[in-house]
Amino acid sequence: MKNSGNETTDRLWGGRFRAEPAPELTAFSRSDERFFRLAPYDLAGSRAHARELERAGILDAGELGQLLAGIDRLEAAVKAGTVKPSARDEDVHTFLERVLTEWLGPVGGKLRAGRSRNDQAANDLKLYLRDKGRAMAGLVLDLQAALVAQAHQHVETLSAGFTHLQPAQPVVFAHHLLAHAQALYRDIDRLRDWDRRTARSPLGAAALAGSAICVHPELSAAELGYDAPCENSIDAVGTRDHVAEFLFVTGMMTVNISRLAEEICVWTSRQFRWVELDDAYATGSSIMPQKKNPDIAELARGKAGRLIGNLTGLLSTLKSLPLAYNRDLAEDKASVIDSLDTLDLVLPAMAGMIRTMRVNVAELRRQAPLGFTLATEVADWLALGGVPFSTAHEITGALVRACEERGIELSEATPELIAAVDERLKPAVLERLTLEAAVAARVGYGGTAPARVKEQIARLEAGLEAQAAWAADYRGPRC
């Protein structure tokens, strides 16, 4: 590559400039080292672009063969680490074109015709996200599998359900675990929905107006696993809402993981004693020998703030950017790479912790009725007998107060005590004041009755199978 002064340059631009870039500009302009990991996706786009150049008559069949062989060789070399970017390579596009031109001579230089770094950059990141999004879904499915496996073991395990972090009503522990699984299930569904909107190829948009050479972008789109080209070439290179949406999905996912992590911290506390973590998934203290800390849960909880920050940062960058491309958009890669790298650590650790934790069934049952969690059973019994619920609520509150004064739980109330509270309370209500009766009564769809929970597990497992099939069924490049 030559500049206007016939001096060798590794840049993809510079013909109209009389001076070399200042060192400060070079240092500031060069891509983050992490961005060079997009090389396999850039090369995949280059394969599709090379075929488009043959269709346009820029390359003949022999030159196309040379380019494709060179791209394959370069991809293997990058993967093996035998070819690496130099300090002079401004970005992944410069790096790969430089090597191809060194290897293939003028044929390598032909590859730039009909495209711009603008559509290349947009395409590289889309391919990367569509590929890594499916890999991330696989890690979420592993965490889901751990939750479902625990749920299978605890369909009959009775525990307290909470609101406001106060004991509220009895549930089976599987039902509580599955609430977390359902949130993660929606996260994968959000990812699938994101992918449907993102499956549009920016190749052929060139700098912004479209290419006068690459006039069949639908063929390149199909080769790379997209559904179609982008509808608008300006939008194709100047918009990153798909990146912001991806960051929302990952941010929401870590928020859901953080809520599970917080409960693990609570459940493993000495005050709760619901769960014991496997030694392999807990840490100790440097000063207190007795400590067993839920560090995985705490670290995962902390990472949620980081991923929320990545979303907020990119949205702030995108605000008020004029169309089409602006260099500000280079910030897109830092956000998503950091989020994906973080989840690559969080998800396997959380899955292992959940899979190996031991649930203290006896302690859960002992605590389940404490705090008058059976009070709603009394109010419901009265309402089913024709007492207006507002009145039933007051009667039940009076019964709770009477039990508190005597230091007993509702299940310990005697026929004489309930009759003294209100004549509408009959001994038959005492039959409802058991944990088994309370959960068995919740037989509506989505309720905590064990039979319903078993059905929920079956439906969830079928849904997870469909999500796993989606994650595996990707027609684009996987790197």
N, C-alpha and C positions, 0 to 999 in steps of 0.2 A: 504494500500500500504506500502511495507517495502523496506528499502534499504539493502545494503550488510551487514550492521552491525545490522540487525534486529530491527532497530529503525523506528518508524512510520514516514512516509513522505507523504506530499500531492503533491509532484512533480510527473510528468510523466516520469522522468529520474533520474539517480543518482546511479544506481547499481555499476558502476565502479569507483565512486568517494569515496575517504577516508575522505574528509573534507566537512563540510556543506558549502553552498554558503555564501560568504561574504555579509554583510548587504548592501554594496554598489551595489553588483551585483544584489541582490534581488530587491532593489529599482529601479535600472536602467532597469532590465529585465521585470518587471511586466507591463502588458498591461495598457494602458490608460483606465480610468474608462468608457469612452464612448464605448469601444470595447465590453464590456459585453452586450451591446444591441443586439449583434448578437446571443445571446443564443437561441432564437426560431429557427433560421436558422440552428444552430449547432444541435439542437435536431431533426429537420426535417431530416438532413443528417444522424443522428444516427438511426432513424427509418429505413431508407432505408438500412443502413449498417447492422443493426440487421437482417433484412430479408436475406441479402446476407450471413451472417454468418450461418444462418439456412441452406441455400442451400449448404454451404460448409461443414456442419456437425459439426461446432463449437458449435452451440446451438441446443438443441432439441426443440420440439414444446412448451413444458411447459416453458422452459427458455425464449424462444422468447416472449411468452405471458407475463411473468414477466417483461421482459425488456420494452416491448411496454407500459405496464400499468405504469411502473415506469417513463418512458419518458413522458407520458401524464400527470401524476401527477406532475412531476417536471416542465413541461411547465406551468401548471396552477399556481403552486406556484411562479414561477418566475414572471409571469404576474401579480399576486396579490401582489407581493412584500414581501411575507412571507418567501421566501428563497432568500438569497443574497450572492454574493461572499464575501469571507473573505479576509483579508489582505494577507493571505498565498497563495491564489489562483493566480498562475502566469498569467493565461489567462482564457478565457471562456471555453476552452476544459478541463483544470484542474478542474475548478469550477464544471462543470456539471458531470464529471466522479467521482469527489470526492463525490458529493451528492448521485449519483446513487449507488456507492459502499457502502456508509454508510447505504443506505436504503435497498439494495438488497444483500449485501455481495458479495461472489465470482462471482455471476452471473453478477453483475455490472462491475467487472474487466474483464470479457470476451469480453466486447464490444470493447476493444482496438485492438483486434487481426485483422490483415490484413489491418490496416490503419495507417496513420501517421498524426501528426499535420500539415504536409505540405499540404496533399490533403484536410484535414478538413478546414484549413484556407482559401485555395483557393475556396473551395465550399461554405463556409459560406458567403464570400464576394460576390461571384457571385449571390447566391440566394438573398442576401440583395439588391444588385444593380438592379437585374431584377424586384424585387418586388417594391422597392422604385422608380425605374425609371418610372414605370407605375403610381404610385401615383403622382410623379412630373408632368408627362404628364397631369394628371387631373387638376392640378393647372394651368398649362399653358393654357389648354383649357378654364378654367374660365376667364383668362385674354383675350383670344381670343374672348370669348363670349361678354365681355365688349366692345372690339373694334368693333366687328361686330354690336352690338346694337347701338353704336354711329354712325357707318357708315350708317345704315338704316335711321337714322334721318337726315343725311346730304348729301344725294345723289345730292340734288339741291343747296346745300350751296356753294357759290362761294368764293374762296380765292386765295391768291397768292401762287404759288409754287416757291421754292427757289433752286438756286445753289450757292455755295460759300457763303451761308447765305445772298445772295442778291436776291431781287425780280426778278423772271425769266419769268414765264408764268402763266396764270390763270389755276387753276384746281378746281375740286369740292373737298370739304374738306373730304368727304368720301374716295376719292381716296388716299389722303395722309394718313389717318388712316389705310387703308387697306395695304399700303406699309409696315407698322410695323407688321400687322397681317400676311402678307406673309412670313416675316423673321422668325416669331415664328412658323409658320406652317412647315417651313423647319427644324427648331430645333427639332420638334417632329418626323419628318421623319428621321432625323439623329439618334434619339434615337431608332426608330424602326429598322433601319439598323444596329445599334450597337447591339441590342438585338439578331438579327439573327446570327451575328457572335459569340456572347457570349453564345449562347444556347448549349454549350458543357460541359458535366460534368467532373470535375477533379477527382471524386471519383473512386477509384481503382488504381490510380497512386501511392498511398502510399507515401513513401519518395521521390522516383524519378523513380524507375525501374519498377513500377507496383507491384501488389500484387500476391503472390503465393496462397493466400486464397480466395480473392474476384476476381473471374475470370469471372464474368458476370456483368461488370460495365454497360452494356447497359440496364439492368433491373433497376438498381438504378437510372440511368439517366432518364428513362421514368417515374419512380415514382416521381421524383423531378421536372418534367416539362421540362427537357432538350430535345433537339432533338436527341442527341447521346452522347457517351463519347468523350473525347478529343482524337485526333488521336495519340498523342505522350505523354507518361507519363512524360517525362522530361519537355516538354513544358507546360504540365498541371500544374505543381507545381512551375516552375521557371520563368513564364512569367506573366507580368501584363500590357501588352499593352491594354487589354480590360478596365483596370482601367484608364489608361492614356486617352484612347479614350472617356470614359465616362466623364472625367474631361474636355476634349475638348468640348464636347457637352454642358456641363453646363457652361463652360467659354464663349462659343460662345453665348449661350442663355442670359447670363447676359450682354454681350456686346450689344446684340440687345435690351435688356430691358433698358440698359443705354442710348442708342440713343433715345428711346422713352422718357425716363425720362428727358433727356436734353431738348427735345422739349417742354415738359410740363413746365420746368423752364422758357423757353423763352416765351411760349404762355401766361403764367400767369403773366408775367412782366407788369408793368405799361406802358412800351413802346409799347408792343404788344396788350394787353387786348383782346386776342382772346378767352381765357378760364378763367372761375372762378371755383376754386375748392370748393367742399362742405366743410362746416366748420368742419365736422367730419373727414376729410382727409387732414387737414392743421393744422399748428401750428402758434403760435404767438411769440413775442419777449419779453424778460424779461425787456427791457428798453424802447422799442418803441411801444406804445399801438396800433398804427395804422397798424402794420405789420400783413400780412397773408402769411406765408411762405410755399413753396412746399416741406416740409421736406421729405415726402415719396419718391419723385422723386430724391432728393439729396442723400438720404441714399442708394437708389437702385443704383444710378450712382456710388457711392463710393464702393459698394460691388463688382462691376465688377472687380476692381483691385484685390480684395481678391481671387476671383475664378480663375482669370488668374494666380495668384501666386501659387495656389494649383496645377494647371497643370504644371507650370514651375518647382515647387519643386519636384514633383514626377518624371518628366522626368530627372531631374538632379540626382535623386536617382537611377533610372534604368540604367543610362548610365554606360557602362563598367562592369555591374554585370556579373560574370561568371555563367554558368548554373551548378547545377539546383537551389535549394533553397538557399537563403542567408537571414539572419535575417534583413538585410536592408529593405526587402520587407514588414516588419511590418508597414512601413510608408504609405502603400497604404490606410489603413483604415482611418487614420487621415485626409487625403486629401478629400476623398469622403464624409465622415461623416460631415465634416465642410461645404462642398459645398452644400450638401443636406439640412442641418440644416439652412443654410443661405437662400436658395431658399424657404424653408418652411415659412420664414418670408416675403421675398421680394414679392413673387407672389401674395398671397392674398391681401397684402396692395396695390400693383399696380392695381390689378383687381378692388378693391373697389374704388380707386381714379378715374380710367378711367370711371367706370360705373356711378359714381355720378357727374362727372364734367359737367358744363354748358357751352355751346359754344355760344359765342356772334356773332350770325349770321350777324347782321347788321354791326358790326365792321369789320368782315372778308370781307364782300362785299365792304365796303368803301375803305379798303386798297388794294383790289385785283388789281386794275388797276395802282396803284401808282408805280413809278419807271419804267414806260414805259413797263409794262409786255405784252402789246399788240403789241409790235414792230415786233415780228415774224409773226404776221398775215399779216402785210404789205409786208414783204419779201416773204412770201408764195404766196400772191395774185399776186405779180409781176412775180414770178417763174411760177405759173400756167398760166400766160398770155404770156409766152415765153421768158421772160427776164432771162438771165443766173443768177444763184443764187448768184454768186460772185458780179455781178453788182447790183442785187436786194438788197444784203446786204449793199452795199455802199450807195445806194439811201435811204434805210431805216435809216441808220445811220445819213445821212444828215437831214432827216425829224425829227429825235429825237433831233438833235442839234438845229434845228430851233424852236422846241417846248420848249426846255430848255431855249433858249434865251428869249422866250416870257412868261415863267413861267406857261405853260399849259401842260396838259397831251395829249397823242395821240388822245384820244376820243374827245378832244375839238378842234382838228385841223379843219380848214375850207377848203372848196374847193379851195379858192384862195391861201391859204398857201401851200397846197400840190402841186398845179400846179406851184407855184413859185419855189418849191424845185426841181421838175423834171417833164417834160411834160408827162412822162409815168405814173405818178400818176393821176388817174382819180377819180371823185367823188364816183364811185362805190366801191372804196376801203373802204370808210367810213362805209359802211354797215358791213364790217368785224370787225370794231373796237368796238365791244361790248364784254363784258365778256361771255354772252350767246353764241354768235357766235363762240368765240374762243374755248370754251370747246366742243360745239356741233360738231365742225369740227374734233375733235380727235376721230374718230369712228373706228379706227383699234383695233384689239384684244389687250387688256391690256391698252387701252387709257382711257382718263379722261371723255369722253362723258358720260352723265348720264346713257344712255342705256347700255353702255359697263360696267359701274361700277355696275349696278344692276346685270348684268350677272356674274361679278366677285364675287359679294357677294354670289350668288346662288352656284357657283362652290366651293367657299371656304367653305360654310356651309356643302356641301356634303362631302368635304374632311375632315372637322372637325368631322363629324359623323363617318367616317371610322376610324379616329384616336382615337376617344372615344371608339369605338368598340374594337380596338386593346388593349387599356389600360385596358378594362374590361375583355378581354379574355386571362387570364393567368392561366396556368395549374399548376404552381409551388406554393410553400407555400407563403401565404400572411400573414404577421405578423404585 
